[in-house]
Structure formats: structure tokens, C-alpha cells
Amino acid sequence: MIAEVRGVAAPAYFSRLPDAMAALLKTLDALPLSPDQHGYFAELFGPSETQSVGRRLATHGEVRALAFLDLTPTVVRLYSVGPGTSR
């Protein structure tokens, strides 16, 4: 798994999905996001959503969302890279 908050943190590699999701939340928690955005990401990448995120990764190859730092959109991505996959 690769977790990335573009322009904020370099892509980080994880062997387990729950670890990648937790790392994304930790990075996002440190950003000056609105309470609504923090709540959205807590629901999207919270520990109870591991199965849901896993299904989306299997179906779409990634989970992507936007965080807004002031008025600047910042891409938040979680994706898997395996043999034969180019990213």
C-alpha cells in the first residue's frame, strides 16, 4: 500500500492496509483542516472502514479524496502497487 498527501508528505509504503490508513489519518490530523474535513477523513480512513477501503482498492485500484488547505486542493491517495502494476 502507498499512502500519500501530495505536497505535504512523500508517498509512504506500507505492507498492511490498516497501517496505511492510520498513517494517512495521522498526517491529516496534523493539518489545519476544518472540523468537517477532519470528520470526513476520520470516516473515510477510520479503522472500521478497512473492509470498505479494501473493496474500493480491489475494484478501482485507489481511494482518492481532496483536502482543502485554505483554498488549495490537496490530493489524498491510498493505492496499491503490485507486480506488473505501474504507478
N, C-alpha and C positions, 0 to 999 in steps of 0.2 A: 504494500500500500504506500501511496505517496500522498502526503498532506501538504497543502500549500496555501499561503495567504500572500498573493502576488504583491510584490513591492514592500512587504512588511517582513516576511520570513522566507528564507530559502526553502525550496522543496525538501521535505524530510521523509526518509524511508522508514517504514515500519513493517514488521513481519506479521503483526496481528491488527485486524480492523479496530477492535476496541482501543488499542493503544494510539492508533492514528486519530481516531475520533476525539479521544481525551486530549491529545496534543493540540488539535485544532481549537478545541474549547478553551484551553489554557492560553493560547495565543490570542484568541478573540476576546477573552476576558480582560486582557491587558490593554486593549484598545479603547479609545474614547468613543464608544458606540452609544447610541441611545438605549434606554431601558428596553424599548420594543425590539431593537435589533438583538440585544443580548438574549432576550427571551426567545426570539425566533431561532437563534443558533443553538441555544440550550435544548430546544425541542428537536431541531434538525439533527444534531450530533450528540444528543444525550445518550447515556448508557442504555436506556430502554429501547433505543432505536437501532441497535446493532443489526437485527434481522432485516429491518426495513431498508437500511442503508446497504446491507449486503445484497439484497434483491435488486436494488437500483444499480449497484455496481455490476452485477451479473447481467442485467438487461441492457444498460446504457453505457457501461464502462467507466462512468464517473458520476459524481454528485457535485454540482456546481451551484454557487449562490453568489450574490453580491452583498458586500458590506459597504456602507457609506461612511467614510471618514470626512466629516464636514459634508461637502458636496461631491467629493471624489469617490467614484465607484471603485471598489477593490474586489478582485475576483478571489473567491474562496473555493478551493477544489480539493476533492478527495478522489483519487483514482488508483487503479491497479495497473501494474506493469508486469507482464509475464513473458515467458519465452515467445518470440515471434510477434510481440506487440511493440510497435514503435510509438513513442510519445515525444 
